[in-house]
Amino acid sequence: MSYLLQDTSFWTAVGLVTFFIVIWRFGAFKSIGKALDDRADAIRTELDEARRLREEAQEILANYKRQQADAAEEAKATIRQAKADADFMREEAKREIAERVERRTALAEARIAQAEAAAANEVKALAADLAVEAAKELLTKKMTKTQRNALVKSDISSVGDRLN
């Protein structure tokens, strides 16, 4: 047995056993177990909180996806409305342009008709002036005074008949 008292392994084993007895006597195992249980409860609480946060994040993500889909649909509806408005405005502009062209064409045709009438009147007036000049020339150069007097008398009587 003296051999055992000199062996360091023996004394290490005795010290270890004594250490465990002292720890057990002061309730360290209970406090270590309690600390481990508390730590497990804290981890469990954190896991539950993480699970809850994950579910909230999934709900928020789903909500944002719905909002994004709604916004995309609203954008499509806005684009459709804008295209319809543009088509309407294009058709309205075409109609207005056609009306303006029609009015301007009618106005131009009226001006052309007036110009034609004015030109025709000028030609008639010029022809009448030329006829008067030609008649005057004929009367003065080719007819005798008695022939002219007879022509004037007949014209005066015909004018008198026409006025009555």
C-alpha positions as CSV (number, residue, x, y, z in Angstrom):
1,M,0.0,0.0,0.0
2,S,2.9,2.3,0.4
3,Y,3.3,2.0,-3.3
4,L,-0.1,3.6,-3.7
5,L,0.6,6.5,-1.4
6,Q,3.6,7.4,-3.6
7,D,1.8,7.0,-6.9
8,T,0.7,10.4,-8.4
9,S,-2.1,8.7,-10.4
10,F,-3.6,7.5,-7.1
11,W,-3.6,11.0,-5.6
12,T,-5.1,12.4,-8.8
13,A,-7.9,9.9,-8.6
14,V,-8.5,10.7,-4.9
15,G,-8.5,14.4,-5.6
16,L,-11.0,14.0,-8.5
17,V,-13.3,11.9,-6.3
18,T,-13.0,14.4,-3.5
19,F,-13.8,17.2,-5.9
20,F,-16.9,15.5,-7.1
21,I,-18.0,14.8,-3.5
22,V,-17.6,18.4,-2.6
23,I,-19.4,19.6,-5.7
24,W,-22.2,17.2,-5.0
25,R,-22.4,18.2,-1.3
26,F,-22.8,21.9,-2.1
27,G,-25.4,21.2,-4.8
28,A,-23.3,22.2,-7.8
29,F,-24.8,19.4,-9.9
30,K,-28.3,20.8,-9.3
31,S,-27.1,24.3,-10.2
32,I,-25.3,23.0,-13.3
33,G,-28.4,21.0,-14.3
34,K,-30.5,24.1,-13.6
35,A,-28.2,26.2,-15.6
36,L,-28.3,23.7,-18.5
37,D,-32.1,23.5,-18.3
38,D,-32.3,27.4,-18.3
39,R,-29.9,27.5,-21.2
40,A,-32.1,24.9,-23.1
41,D,-35.2,26.9,-22.3
42,A,-33.5,30.1,-23.5
43,I,-32.5,28.3,-26.7
44,R,-36.0,26.9,-27.1
45,T,-37.5,30.4,-26.6
46,E,-35.0,31.8,-29.2
47,L,-36.0,29.0,-31.6
48,D,-39.7,29.8,-31.1
49,E,-39.0,33.5,-31.6
50,A,-37.0,32.7,-34.7
51,R,-39.8,30.5,-36.0
52,R,-42.4,33.3,-35.3
53,L,-40.2,35.9,-37.0
54,R,-39.7,33.5,-40.0
55,E,-43.5,33.1,-40.3
56,E,-44.0,36.9,-40.1
57,A,-41.3,37.4,-42.7
58,Q,-43.1,34.9,-45.0
59,E,-46.4,36.7,-44.4
60,I,-44.8,40.1,-45.2
61,L,-43.1,38.6,-48.3
62,A,-46.5,37.2,-49.5
63,N,-48.1,40.6,-48.8
64,Y,-45.4,42.3,-50.8
65,K,-45.8,39.8,-53.6
66,R,-49.5,40.5,-53.7
67,Q,-48.9,44.2,-53.7
68,Q,-46.4,43.8,-56.5
69,A,-48.9,41.7,-58.5
70,D,-51.6,44.3,-57.8
71,A,-49.2,47.1,-58.9
72,A,-48.3,45.2,-62.0
73,E,-52.0,44.7,-62.9
74,E,-52.7,48.4,-62.2
75,A,-49.7,49.4,-64.4
76,K,-51.1,47.1,-67.2
77,A,-54.5,48.7,-66.8
78,T,-53.0,52.2,-66.9
79,I,-51.1,51.2,-70.0
80,R,-54.2,49.9,-71.6
81,Q,-56.1,53.1,-70.7
82,A,-53.3,55.2,-72.0
83,K,-53.3,53.3,-75.3
84,A,-57.0,53.7,-75.6
85,D,-56.7,57.4,-74.8
86,A,-54.0,57.7,-77.4
87,D,-56.1,55.9,-80.0
88,F,-59.0,58.1,-79.2
89,M,-56.9,61.3,-79.4
90,R,-55.4,60.0,-82.7
91,E,-58.8,59.4,-84.2
92,E,-60.1,62.8,-82.9
93,A,-57.1,64.5,-84.5
94,K,-57.7,62.7,-87.8
95,R,-61.3,63.8,-87.7
96,E,-60.4,67.4,-86.9
97,I,-57.8,67.5,-89.6
98,A,-60.3,66.0,-92.1
99,E,-62.8,68.7,-91.1
100,R,-60.2,71.5,-91.4
101,V,-59.1,70.2,-94.9
102,E,-62.7,70.0,-95.9
103,R,-63.4,73.6,-94.8
104,R,-60.3,74.9,-96.4
105,T,-61.1,73.0,-99.6
106,A,-64.6,74.5,-99.6
107,L,-63.2,77.9,-98.9
108,A,-60.6,77.6,-101.6
109,E,-63.2,76.4,-104.1
110,A,-65.4,79.4,-103.1
111,R,-62.5,81.7,-103.7
112,I,-61.7,80.0,-107.0
113,A,-65.4,80.4,-108.0
114,Q,-65.3,84.1,-107.0
115,A,-62.1,84.6,-109.0
116,E,-63.6,82.8,-112.0
117,A,-66.8,84.9,-111.8
118,A,-64.7,88.1,-111.4
119,A,-62.5,87.0,-114.4
120,A,-65.6,86.2,-116.4
121,N,-67.1,89.6,-115.5
122,E,-63.9,91.3,-116.4
123,V,-63.8,89.4,-119.8
124,K,-67.4,90.3,-120.4
125,A,-66.8,94.0,-119.5
126,L,-63.7,94.0,-121.7
127,A,-65.6,92.3,-124.5
128,A,-68.4,94.8,-124.1
129,D,-65.9,97.7,-124.1
130,L,-64.3,96.3,-127.2
131,A,-67.7,95.8,-128.9
132,V,-68.6,99.4,-128.1
133,E,-65.3,100.6,-129.4
134,A,-65.7,98.4,-132.5
135,A,-69.3,99.6,-133.0
136,K,-68.2,103.2,-132.5
137,E,-65.4,102.7,-135.0
138,L,-67.9,101.2,-137.4
139,L,-70.4,103.9,-136.9
140,T,-68.0,106.7,-137.3
141,K,-66.1,105.4,-140.2
142,K,-68.5,103.2,-142.2
143,M,-72.0,104.7,-141.7
144,T,-73.3,107.9,-143.1
145,K,-75.0,110.5,-140.9
146,T,-78.5,109.6,-142.1
147,Q,-77.8,105.9,-141.4
148,R,-76.6,106.8,-137.9
149,N,-79.6,108.9,-137.2
150,A,-82.0,106.2,-138.3
151,L,-80.1,103.6,-136.1
152,V,-80.3,105.9,-133.1
153,K,-84.0,106.5,-133.6
154,S,-84.7,102.8,-133.9
155,D,-82.6,102.1,-130.8
156,I,-84.4,104.8,-128.8
157,S,-87.7,103.4,-129.7
158,S,-86.6,99.8,-128.8
159,V,-85.3,101.1,-125.4
160,G,-88.6,102.8,-124.8
161,D,-90.5,99.6,-125.6
162,R,-88.2,97.7,-123.3
163,L,-88.6,100.1,-120.4
164,N,-92.4,100.0,-120.6
